[in-house]
Amino acid sequence: MLNLAQLRSFLIQNLGISCYEIWFYTPVEHRWILTDRQGIRAFPSPTTKMGIQPSSLDNPQLLTLDYPQDYKVTILYTETTTPLEKDNINLLYHLMYPFYTDLLMKRKGIELEKLIEGVQNITVSLDLDELLAKILDNVAAVIPGSEACVFWMYSPALDRLVCKAYRGWKKEIEKVRYKIGESVTGKTFLDGQPRIYYSFREANEAMEGTSDENYKYLMHAFHNHRVKVSVTIPIKFRDEIIGVLSIHQDDRERNLTDWDFQLLQGLAAQIAIAMENARLFTEIKRKNQVLVKRNEVDSTLSQLSVQNRGVETITQELNRMLGLSLIFVDMIESEHFPKQKEHPFSMDELTKLLSNRKVPIYVELFDQDEKAFYIYPILVGSVCNGCMIIVVNRPLTQLEHIILDRGGSVLAMELAKKKSLADIYYKKTHEFYNDLLLNDNPDLLTKKAMNLGLDLKSNLFSVIITITHFKDLQILDSIVHRFISRIKQVLLDHNKIVFGNHNKVTILFSLTNPANKRAVMKKLDTILKESELNDHIHLFVGVGSVYQGIESVAKSHNEANKAVSYLISRQKSGMIHFSDIGINRLFINQSSEEIERFLEEIFTPLNSIKGNNNDLEKTLITYIQTNRSSARTAQKLHIHVNTLYLRLKKIEEQLGMSLEQPENFLKVQLACHLRESFL
């Protein structure tokens, strides 16, 4: 503290000054403070920010002493007979120094109090937007003249530094997007080094490399204050830079000192901690909200499922929860919900997209308008039986993913329930069909059939469809269900029962007119080809003949079963009517080993002659195919007819039989037929 008694004694005895006023100038507040007055009538004298208040002294002399950080002391005094020597002025300077020190310490104390108060304010704030606003208020309170400041944060989505809060700038500052390393802000974020420029020109030169677009926005957003100092401070947390604080100091204020710079760096450290706390709080709050929402979603969707409200109601609820356009597709029944919405993909497209996929995908369609879709497969077991299609042109949020996950699980349960009901229906229908084959109680069976829309007194025929070589039973089961659903849709107007059993699908048709069979089989053939193409399978289809009455069901079934066996034995997929098998029906139940032994008896002797090159075998087969026409056989083989006769003679010698004998010729003819049909 200033010893006024000692000062007064020094002024009177050493300088001969008895009438005076002492004023101190504080650069922070821009104020002159009257400290002491002697030798004049005392009266209140207000302080001023513009200069020293006019005193009551007549014709005062003025002595000004400059102290560090722009503090000043001015002494107004009346004329004295003692000249002011330099040594005395130096002594006066040091004599006044304690007062300067006291003012300075009080100011530093105030700044520290503001800093501590500001840190307390920002550390108790857990809302990020509120926190950033308080940070800028605190900077303005601690650093005089720093009314224009911006806080920048890195946005991973944009890969740019964006303005998260600002003070003293115009709104256009929000449009600035800095690349990392661009301008002063980007460089500070890149290397983590604070930067300070003591003139606007110097700061402007440091902005070299700023993009034209950002520079234009900066000029529009500029606060129009004259800049004395420009500072950028990196905000670090655990050596990771999370943002940059940019400050412009007004040129009307005192110079930014090392003390101010240290305050800023200390404040930056506290800002980083406060931001991390806010981030953690926000993350916990978000996770809690997500958890609450997830429980709400679980409860709502589970309740709808338990109440058997159906997939359409569940889909409507998912649309409400998401606030997006969602379509659920049942790929087994070939249906979509809500039904009033347009289906953007065909079933064939969805099958190809999702056949081997178990995770969601984004798909873009370029038609008249570009549209993006998020397709979420719904698995029953390990097989995709449906999907959700969401129209969205942005990444989904975590909450939206949770809603879709829970919705997918509930819809998968609905599909599983439908599949279980279908399995029960198939089992009951299979049992009824077996009863028809036995025909133990015709009257009771006729009544049951009428309930199923089947007239057992009309024209009936059976179709048996077999899928072979399928190892994954879950995929096979889905294919069978989808195939039966397609049959029901396409052949809706035809009376029938249809059911699946393992790798077989059985259909019993009831026709009012036998001639209608042709139209039915044409539609069925279309379904078969579509299924083989979409599901990448081979179907073996046997069709029995049309008979009238319940007692003929077993007969048509046996024919269809034999037709299927014939195709499987030949490993030839497709569809065949029992009536088209012809003579081959005699050999359907023969084992392939027995047929092969019979063929060896005929053809092995013909290939035993060295150098033959299968000429005899080829000759015999061609001879049979041309109905024993020598001229046509020779023409087909491109040999002379005499050569043909020589070969036929050798054939008879090797087989030990004459082809002129009807029994021998029939044996050879049958061997040629079986070779062509079963090998």
C-alpha positions in Angstrom: 0.0 0.0 0.0 1.0 3.6 -0.6 2.4 5.4 2.5 0.7 8.8 2.0 2.5 10.4 4.9 5.9 9.5 3.4 4.7 10.7 0.0 3.5 14.0 1.3 6.7 14.6 3.2 8.7 13.8 0.0 6.7 16.1 -2.1 7.0 19.0 0.3 10.6 18.6 1.5 12.2 17.3 -1.7 10.1 18.8 -4.4 8.6 21.8 -2.7 5.1 20.8 -3.8 2.5 21.5 -1.2 -0.6 22.0 -3.3 -1.3 19.0 -5.6 -3.7 16.2 -6.8 -2.5 12.7 -7.5 -4.4 10.6 -10.2 -3.9 7.0 -11.1 -4.9 5.6 -14.6 -6.1 1.9 -14.9 -6.0 0.7 -18.5 -8.5 -2.1 -17.9 -11.3 0.2 -17.0 -9.9 3.2 -18.8 -10.4 5.2 -15.7 -8.5 8.0 -13.8 -8.7 7.6 -10.0 -8.1 10.6 -7.6 -5.7 9.2 -5.0 -4.7 12.2 -2.9 -5.2 16.0 -2.7 -3.3 18.5 -0.5 -3.3 22.3 0.0 -6.6 23.0 -1.5 -10.3 22.9 -0.4 -11.4 19.3 -0.6 -14.6 18.5 -2.4 -15.8 15.4 -4.3 -14.2 15.1 -7.7 -15.6 12.3 -10.0 -13.4 10.0 -12.0 -13.5 10.0 -15.8 -12.8 7.6 -18.6 -11.8 10.4 -21.0 -9.1 12.1 -19.0 -8.2 13.8 -15.7 -11.1 15.7 -14.2 -10.4 19.4 -14.1 -9.2 20.3 -10.6 -9.5 23.3 -8.3 -5.8 24.2 -8.8 -5.1 27.4 -10.7 -2.7 27.0 -13.6 -1.5 23.5 -12.6 1.7 21.9 -13.7 1.6 18.2 -14.8 3.9 15.3 -14.2 3.1 11.9 -15.6 4.8 8.6 -14.7 4.4 5.5 -16.9 4.2 2.0 -15.3 4.1 -1.5 -16.8 0.9 -2.7 -18.6 -0.1 0.9 -19.5 -0.7 2.0 -15.9 0.0 5.7 -15.3 0.3 8.3 -12.4 -0.3 11.9 -13.0 0.5 14.6 -10.4 -1.2 18.0 -10.8 0.6 20.7 -8.7 1.1 24.5 -8.5 4.2 26.2 -9.5 7.2 25.5 -7.2 10.5 27.3 -6.6 12.4 24.0 -6.5 13.1 22.5 -9.9 12.1 18.8 -10.4 15.4 17.0 -10.8 15.6 13.6 -12.5 16.8 11.8 -9.4 13.9 13.2 -7.4 11.5 12.1 -10.2 13.0 8.6 -10.1 12.6 8.5 -6.3 9.0 9.6 -6.7 8.5 6.9 -9.4 9.7 4.2 -6.9 7.8 5.8 -4.0 4.6 5.5 -6.0 5.4 1.9 -7.2 3.6 0.2 -4.3 0.4 1.8 -5.2 0.7 0.6 -8.8 1.5 -2.9 -7.5 -1.5 -2.8 -5.2 -3.8 -1.7 -8.1 -2.3 -4.4 -10.4 -2.7 -7.1 -7.8 -6.3 -6.1 -7.2 -6.9 -6.2 -10.9 -5.3 -9.7 -11.2 -7.4 -10.8 -8.2 -10.5 -9.6 -10.0 -9.4 -11.4 -13.2 -8.7 -14.6 -11.2 -12.1 -14.3 -9.4 -13.8 -13.9 -12.8 -11.8 -16.8 -14.2 -12.7 -19.0 -11.2 -16.3 -17.9 -11.3 -16.4 -18.5 -15.1 -14.9 -21.9 -14.7 -17.4 -22.8 -12.0 -20.2 -21.6 -14.4 -19.0 -23.7 -17.3 -18.2 -26.8 -15.3 -21.7 -27.0 -13.8 -23.2 -26.6 -17.3 -23.9 -30.0 -18.9 -25.8 -28.8 -22.0 -23.3 -28.4 -24.8 -25.0 -25.5 -26.5 -25.4 -23.7 -23.2 -21.8 -24.5 -22.2 -20.4 -23.0 -25.4 -22.3 -19.8 -24.9 -21.0 -19.5 -21.3 -17.5 -20.2 -22.5 -17.6 -17.1 -24.8 -19.1 -15.0 -22.1 -16.4 -16.0 -19.7 -13.7 -15.2 -22.3 -15.1 -11.7 -22.7 -15.2 -11.2 -18.9 -11.6 -12.4 -18.4 -9.9 -10.8 -21.5 -10.8 -7.1 -22.0 -11.9 -6.2 -25.5 -12.5 -9.8 -26.6 -16.1 -9.3 -27.6 -15.6 -11.0 -31.0 -14.8 -14.7 -30.5 -15.7 -18.0 -32.2 -15.6 -21.6 -31.0 -14.8 -24.2 -33.7 -15.4 -27.9 -33.5 -14.5 -30.8 -35.9 -17.5 -32.5 -37.6 -16.6 -36.0 -38.7 -19.6 -36.2 -41.0 -18.4 -33.1 -42.9 -14.7 -33.6 -42.3 -14.6 -29.9 -41.6 -14.2 -27.5 -38.7 -17.6 -25.8 -38.1 -18.7 -22.9 -36.0 -20.5 -24.2 -32.9 -20.8 -20.8 -31.0 -19.9 -17.2 -31.7 -20.0 -13.8 -30.1 -19.7 -10.4 -31.9 -19.8 -11.9 -35.4 -22.6 -11.8 -37.9 -24.7 -14.9 -38.7 -22.8 -15.7 -41.9 -19.9 -17.1 -39.7 -22.1 -20.2 -39.4 -21.5 -20.9 -43.1 -17.7 -21.1 -42.8 -16.4 -24.7 -43.2 -12.6 -25.0 -42.6 -10.6 -28.0 -43.9 -8.0 -29.2 -41.4 -4.9 -27.2 -42.1 -6.9 -24.4 -43.8 -6.4 -20.8 -42.5 -5.2 -20.0 -39.0 -8.0 -22.1 -37.4 -7.3 -25.2 -39.4 -3.6 -24.9 -38.8 -4.1 -24.6 -35.0 -6.3 -27.6 -35.0 -3.8 -29.6 -37.1 -0.6 -28.9 -35.0 -2.2 -28.0 -31.6 0.0 -24.8 -31.3 -1.6 -21.5 -30.1 -1.1 -18.5 -32.3 -1.2 -14.8 -31.6 -1.0 -11.8 -34.0 -0.5 -8.3 -32.8 -2.1 -6.6 -35.9 -4.9 -7.1 -38.2 -2.5 -7.1 -41.2 -0.4 -9.8 -39.6 -3.5 -11.9 -38.9 -4.8 -11.4 -42.4 -1.5 -12.5 -43.9 -1.6 -15.7 -41.8 -5.0 -16.6 -43.3 -3.3 -17.2 -46.7 -4.7 -20.4 -48.2 -8.3 -19.8 -47.0 -10.8 -21.0 -49.7 -12.6 -18.3 -51.7 -16.0 -19.5 -50.4 -14.9 -19.3 -46.8 -13.2 -16.0 -47.3 -16.4 -14.6 -48.8 -18.4 -15.8 -45.8 -15.8 -14.4 -43.3 -16.0 -10.9 -44.9 -19.8 -10.9 -44.7 -19.6 -12.0 -41.1 -16.9 -9.6 -40.0 -17.8 -7.6 -36.9 -16.3 -4.4 -38.3 -14.2 -3.7 -35.1 -10.6 -2.6 -35.5 -8.5 -5.5 -34.4 -5.5 -5.0 -32.2 -4.7 -8.7 -31.4 -5.9 -12.0 -32.9 -5.5 -15.2 -30.9 -6.3 -18.9 -31.6 -6.1 -21.4 -28.8 -6.4 -25.2 -29.3 -8.8 -26.9 -26.9 -7.2 -30.2 -25.9 -8.4 -33.1 -23.8 -5.9 -35.9 -23.1 -3.7 -34.7 -26.0 -6.6 -34.9 -28.4 -7.6 -31.6 -30.0 -11.4 -31.2 -29.8 -11.8 -27.6 -30.9 -10.3 -24.2 -31.5 -11.1 -20.9 -29.7 -10.5 -17.8 -31.9 -10.5 -14.3 -30.3 -10.2 -10.8 -31.7 -9.3 -8.0 -29.3 -10.6 -4.5 -29.9 -7.9 -1.9 -30.6 -9.4 0.4 -27.9 -8.3 -1.9 -25.2 -4.9 -2.3 -23.6 -2.4 -4.7 -25.2 -2.9 -8.4 -24.5 -0.2 -9.4 -22.0 1.6 -12.6 -21.2 -0.6 -12.8 -18.1 -3.7 -12.7 -20.3 -2.3 -15.3 -22.6 -1.6 -17.6 -19.6 -5.2 -17.0 -18.4 -6.5 -18.0 -21.8 -4.5 -21.2 -21.9 -5.6 -22.0 -18.3 -9.2 -21.3 -19.4 -8.8 -23.5 -22.4 -7.8 -26.5 -20.2 -10.9 -26.0 -18.1 -13.0 -25.6 -21.2 -11.8 -29.0 -22.4 -12.7 -30.7 -19.2 -16.1 -29.0 -19.1 -16.8 -30.0 -22.7 -15.8 -33.6 -22.0 -18.1 -33.6 -19.0 -20.9 -32.2 -21.1 -20.1 -34.8 -23.8 -20.2 -37.6 -21.3 -23.4 -36.3 -19.8 -25.0 -35.9 -23.2 -23.9 -39.4 -24.2 -25.3 -40.9 -20.9 -28.5 -38.8 -21.4 -28.8 -40.0 -25.0 -28.2 -43.6 -24.0 -30.8 -43.3 -21.3 -33.3 -41.9 -23.8 -32.5 -44.7 -26.2 -33.0 -47.2 -23.5 -36.3 -45.7 -22.5 -37.4 -45.6 -26.1 -36.2 -49.1 -26.7 -38.3 -50.3 -23.7 -41.3 -48.4 -25.1 -40.8 -50.0 -28.5 -40.4 -53.4 -27.0 -43.5 -53.0 -24.9 -45.7 -51.6 -27.8 -44.6 -54.1 -30.4 -44.7 -57.1 -28.1 -48.2 -56.2 -27.0 -49.4 -56.0 -30.6 -47.9 -59.4 -31.3 -49.4 -61.0 -28.2 -52.8 -59.5 -29.1 -52.4 -61.1 -32.6 -53.0 -57.7 -34.2 -51.2 -58.9 -37.4 -48.3 -57.6 -39.5 -50.3 -54.8 -41.0 -51.0 -53.2 -37.6 -47.3 -53.7 -36.6 -46.1 -52.1 -39.8 -48.3 -49.1 -39.2 -46.9 -48.7 -35.7 -43.4 -48.9 -37.0 -44.2 -46.2 -39.5 -45.4 -44.0 -36.7 -42.4 -44.6 -34.5 -39.9 -44.0 -37.3 -41.6 -41.1 -38.9 -40.3 -42.6 -42.2 -41.9 -44.4 -45.1 -41.6 -48.2 -44.3 -43.0 -51.1 -46.2 -43.0 -54.7 -44.9 -42.7 -57.4 -47.5 -43.7 -61.0 -46.8 -41.6 -62.9 -49.3 -43.4 -66.2 -48.6 -46.9 -65.0 -49.3 -45.7 -62.4 -51.8 -47.6 -59.6 -49.9 -46.6 -56.2 -48.7 -47.9 -53.8 -46.1 -49.3 -51.2 -45.9 -51.1 -52.3 -49.0 -51.9 -48.8 -50.2 -48.2 -47.9 -50.6 -46.4 -48.6 -53.8 -44.0 -51.5 -53.7 -40.6 -50.2 -55.2 -39.1 -53.7 -55.9 -40.5 -56.9 -57.5 -40.3 -60.2 -55.6 -37.7 -61.4 -58.1 -35.5 -58.4 -57.4 -35.9 -58.9 -53.6 -35.1 -62.6 -53.9 -31.9 -61.8 -55.8 -30.9 -59.1 -53.4 -31.5 -61.0 -50.2 -31.1 -64.7 -51.1 -27.7 -65.0 -49.5 -27.7 -61.8 -47.4 -28.3 -61.6 -43.6 -27.4 -58.0 -43.0 -29.2 -54.8 -44.2 -28.1 -52.9 -47.3 -28.6 -49.5 -48.9 -29.9 -49.5 -52.5 -30.3 -46.6 -54.8 -32.7 -46.5 -57.7 -32.2 -44.1 -60.7 -35.5 -43.7 -62.4 -37.3 -40.4 -63.0 -36.2 -39.4 -59.5 -33.2 -40.7 -57.6 -34.3 -42.6 -54.5 -32.4 -44.4 -51.8 -33.7 -47.3 -49.8 -32.6 -49.2 -46.7 -33.5 -52.8 -47.0 -33.6 -54.8 -43.7 -33.9 -58.6 -44.2 -36.1 -60.5 -41.7 -34.8 -64.0 -40.9 -36.8 -66.9 -39.7 -34.0 -69.3 -38.5 -31.3 -68.7 -41.0 -33.5 -68.0 -44.0 -34.7 -64.6 -45.2 -38.5 -64.8 -45.3 -39.3 -61.1 -45.6 -37.8 -57.6 -45.4 -38.5 -54.0 -44.4 -38.0 -51.4 -47.0 -37.4 -47.8 -45.7 -37.3 -44.8 -48.0 -34.4 -42.7 -46.6 -31.6 -40.6 -48.2 -29.4 -40.3 -45.1 -27.8 -42.7 -42.6 -30.2 -44.0 -40.0 -29.8 -42.8 -36.4 -29.1 -45.3 -33.5 -32.7 -45.0 -32.3 -34.0 -45.8 -35.8 -31.8 -48.8 -35.9 -33.1 -50.0 -32.6 -36.7 -49.6 -33.7 -36.0 -51.5 -36.9 -34.1 -54.3 -34.9 -37.0 -54.7 -32.5 -39.6 -54.4 -35.3 -37.7 -57.0 -37.3 -37.7 -59.4 -34.4 -41.4 -59.0 -33.9 -42.2 -59.4 -37.6 -39.9 -62.5 -37.7 -42.1 -64.0 -34.9 -45.2 -63.2 -36.9 -43.7 -64.9 -40.0 -42.8 -67.9 -37.8 -46.3 -68.1 -36.5 -47.8 -68.0 -40.0 -45.3 -70.7 -41.0 -46.3 -72.9 -38.0 -50.0 -72.4 -38.9 -49.2 -73.4 -42.5 -47.3 -76.5 -41.3 -50.4 -77.5 -39.2 -52.6 -77.0 -42.2 -50.3 -79.1 -44.4 -50.2 -81.9 -41.8 -54.0 -82.0 -41.6 -54.4 -81.8 -45.4 -51.8 -84.6 -45.8 -53.7 -86.8 -43.4 -57.0 -86.1 -45.3 -55.2 -86.9 -48.6 -54.0 -90.3 -47.2 -57.5 -91.0 -46.1 -58.6 -90.4 -49.6 -56.1 -92.8 -50.9 -57.4 -95.5 -48.5 -61.1 -94.5 -49.2 -62.3 -96.3 -46.0 -65.3 -93.9 -45.4 -66.3 -92.3 -48.6 -69.3 -90.4 -47.2 -67.3 -88.8 -44.4 -64.5 -87.9 -46.8 -66.9 -86.4 -49.2 -68.3 -84.0 -46.5 -64.7 -83.1 -45.4 -63.8 -82.4 -49.0 -66.8 -80.1 -49.5 -65.5 -78.0 -46.6 -62.2 -77.7 -48.4 -64.0 -76.7 -51.7 -63.3 -80.0 -53.3 -66.0 -82.1 -55.2 -65.0 -85.8 -55.0 -67.7 -86.8 -57.4 -66.2 -84.6 -60.2 -63.1 -85.2 -62.4 -60.0 -85.5 -60.2 -56.3 -85.8 -60.9 -53.1 -85.6 -58.8 -49.8 -83.7 -59.3 -46.7 -84.6 -57.3 -43.7 -82.1 -57.3 -40.4 -83.2 -55.9 -37.3 -81.1 -55.1 -34.1 -83.1 -54.8 -30.5 -82.6 -53.7 -31.2 -80.0 -51.1 -29.0 -80.1 -47.9 -30.3 -77.0 -46.0 -33.7 -78.1 -44.7 -34.6 -74.6 -43.6 -34.1 -73.2 -47.1 -36.0 -76.1 -48.5 -38.9 -75.5 -46.1 -39.1 -71.8 -47.2 -39.0 -72.7 -50.8 -41.8 -75.2 -50.4 -43.9 -72.7 -48.5 -43.3 -70.0 -51.1 -44.1 -72.4 -53.9 -47.4 -73.4 -52.4 -48.3 -69.8 -51.7 -47.7 -69.0 -55.4 -49.8 -71.9 -56.5 -52.7 -70.7 -54.3 -52.4 -67.2 -55.7 -52.2 -68.2 -59.4 -54.7 -71.1 -59.3 -57.1 -69.3 -56.9 -60.1 -70.0 -59.2 -59.5 -73.7 -59.4 -60.8 -76.2 -56.8 -57.9 -78.0 -55.2 -56.1 -79.0 -52.1 -52.3 -78.5 -51.9 -49.8 -79.3 -49.1 -46.1 -79.8 -48.6 -44.3 -82.7 -46.9 -40.6 -82.5 -46.6 -39.3 -82.1 -50.2 -42.6 -82.9 -51.9 -45.7 -80.8 -52.8 -48.9 -82.6 -53.6 -51.9 -81.2 -55.4 -55.3 -82.8 -56.0 -57.4 -80.9 -58.5 -61.2 -81.1 -58.9 -62.5 -80.3 -62.4 -66.0 -79.8 -63.7 -64.8 -80.6 -67.2 -61.7 -82.9 -68.0 -60.8 -80.5 -70.8 -60.0 -77.8 -68.2 -56.8 -79.8 -67.3 -54.9 -78.2 -70.1 -55.4 -74.6 -68.9 -54.6 -75.7 -65.3 -51.3 -77.3 -66.4 -50.3 -74.3 -68.5 -50.6 -72.1 -65.4 -48.8 -74.6 -63.2 -46.0 -74.9 -65.8 -45.5 -71.1 -65.6 -45.2 -71.3 -61.8 -42.7 -74.1 -62.1 -40.4 -72.2 -64.4 -40.6 -69.0 -62.2 -39.6 -71.0 -59.1 -36.7 -72.8 -60.8 -35.4 -69.5 -62.1 -35.8 -67.5 -58.8 -34.9 -70.2 -56.3 -32.2 -71.9 -58.4 -33.8 -75.3 -58.0 -34.7 -78.3 -60.1 -38.3 -79.6 -60.0 -39.5 -83.1 -60.9 -43.2 -83.0 -61.6 -45.4 -86.0 -62.3 -49.0 -85.6 -63.4 -51.6 -88.4 -63.1 -54.5 -88.9 -65.5 -58.0 -87.5 -64.9 -60.5 -89.9 -63.4 -64.0 -89.4 -62.0 -65.0 -90.2 -58.4 -63.3 -90.6 -55.0 -62.2 -94.2 -55.8 -60.0 -92.9 -58.6 -57.8 -90.6 -56.4 -55.4 -93.4 -55.5 -55.1 -94.4 -59.1 -54.2 -90.8 -60.3 -51.8 -90.5 -57.3 -50.0 -93.7 -58.2 -49.6 -92.5 -61.8 -48.2 -89.1 -60.7 -45.8 -90.9 -58.3 -44.6 -93.2 -61.1 -44.1 -90.2 -63.4 -42.0 -88.5 -60.8 -39.9 -91.6 -60.3 -39.4 -91.9 -64.0 -38.0 -88.3 -64.2 -35.8 -88.8 -61.1 -34.4 -92.1 -62.4 -33.4 -90.3 -65.6 -32.2 -87.2 -63.7 -34.3 -85.1 -66.0 -36.1 -82.2 -64.3 -39.4 -80.9 -65.7 -42.9 -82.1 -65.9 -44.3 -85.2 -67.5 -47.8 -86.8 -67.7 -48.0 -90.5 -66.9 -49.7 -91.0 -70.2 -46.6 -89.6 -72.0 -44.2 -92.2 -70.5 -45.3 -94.9 -72.8 -43.5 -98.2 -72.7 -41.1 -96.8 -70.1 -43.7 -97.2 -67.4 -42.8 -100.9 -67.5 -39.3 -100.2 -66.3 -40.0 -97.5 -63.7 -39.7 -99.9 -60.8 -36.7 -101.7 -62.3 -33.4 -101.0 -60.5 -30.8 -99.2 -62.5 -28.3 -102.0 -61.8 -30.5 -104.5 -63.4 -31.1 -102.3 -66.5 -27.3 -101.7 -66.8 -26.6 -105.5 -66.7 -29.1 -106.1 -69.4 -27.5 -103.4 -71.6 -24.0 -104.8 -71.0 -25.2 -108.2 -72.3 -26.1 -106.5 -75.6 -23.4 -103.8 -76.1 -20.3 -105.2 -74.4 -19.7 -107.9 -77.1 -19.9 -105.3 -79.8 -17.0 -103.3 -78.3 -14.7 -106.2 -77.6 -13.2 -106.3 -81.1 -9.9 -104.3 -81.3 -9.9 -101.3 -83.6 -13.7 -101.3 -83.7 -14.1 -97.7 -82.3 -17.7 -98.5 -81.5 -18.6 -98.8 -85.2 -20.7 -101.9 -84.6 -22.6 -100.4 -81.7 -23.3 -97.2 -83.6 -24.3 -99.3 -86.7 -26.8 -101.4 -84.6 -28.4 -98.3 -82.9 -28.8 -96.5 -86.3 -30.2 -99.7 -87.9 -32.9 -99.9 -85.2 -33.7 -96.2 -85.4 -34.3 -96.4 -89.1 -36.6 -99.4 -88.6 -34.1 -101.8 -90.3 -33.8 -99.7 -93.5 -30.5 -100.6 -95.1 -30.4 -97.6 -97.5 -31.2 -95.0 -94.8 -28.8 -96.6 -92.3 -25.9 -96.6 -94.9 -26.8 -93.0 -95.8 -26.7 -91.8 -92.1 -23.4 -93.7 -91.5 -21.9 -92.4 -94.8 -20.9 -96.0 -95.8 -21.7 -98.3 -98.7 -24.6 -100.6 -98.3 -22.3 -103.6 -98.7 -20.2 -102.3 -95.8 -23.4 -102.2 -93.8 -24.2 -105.8 -94.6 -20.7 -106.9 -93.4 -21.1 -105.0 -90.2 -24.6 -106.5 -89.5 -23.1 -109.9 -90.1 -20.4 -109.2 -87.5 -23.0 -107.9 -85.0 -24.9 -111.2 -85.3 -21.7 -113.2 -84.9 -20.7 -111.2 -81.7 -24.2 -111.4 -80.2 -24.7 -115.0 -81.2 -28.2 -114.4 -82.6 -30.0 -113.7 -85.8 -31.7 -110.3 -86.1 -34.2 -111.9 -88.4 -35.8 -113.7 -85.4 -38.6 -111.5 -83.9 -37.7 -112.3 -80.3 -34.0 -111.4 -80.9 -34.8 -108.3 -82.8 -37.2 -107.2 -79.9 -34.5 -107.8 -77.4 -32.0 -105.6 -79.3 -34.6 -103.0 -80.0 -35.5 -102.8 -76.3 -31.8 -102.5 -75.4 -31.4 -99.5 -77.8 -34.5 -97.9 -76.3 -33.4 -98.3 -72.7 -29.9 -97.1 -73.5 -31.4 -93.9 -74.9 -34.0 -93.5 -72.1 -32.2 -94.4 -68.9 -28.5 -93.6 -69.6 
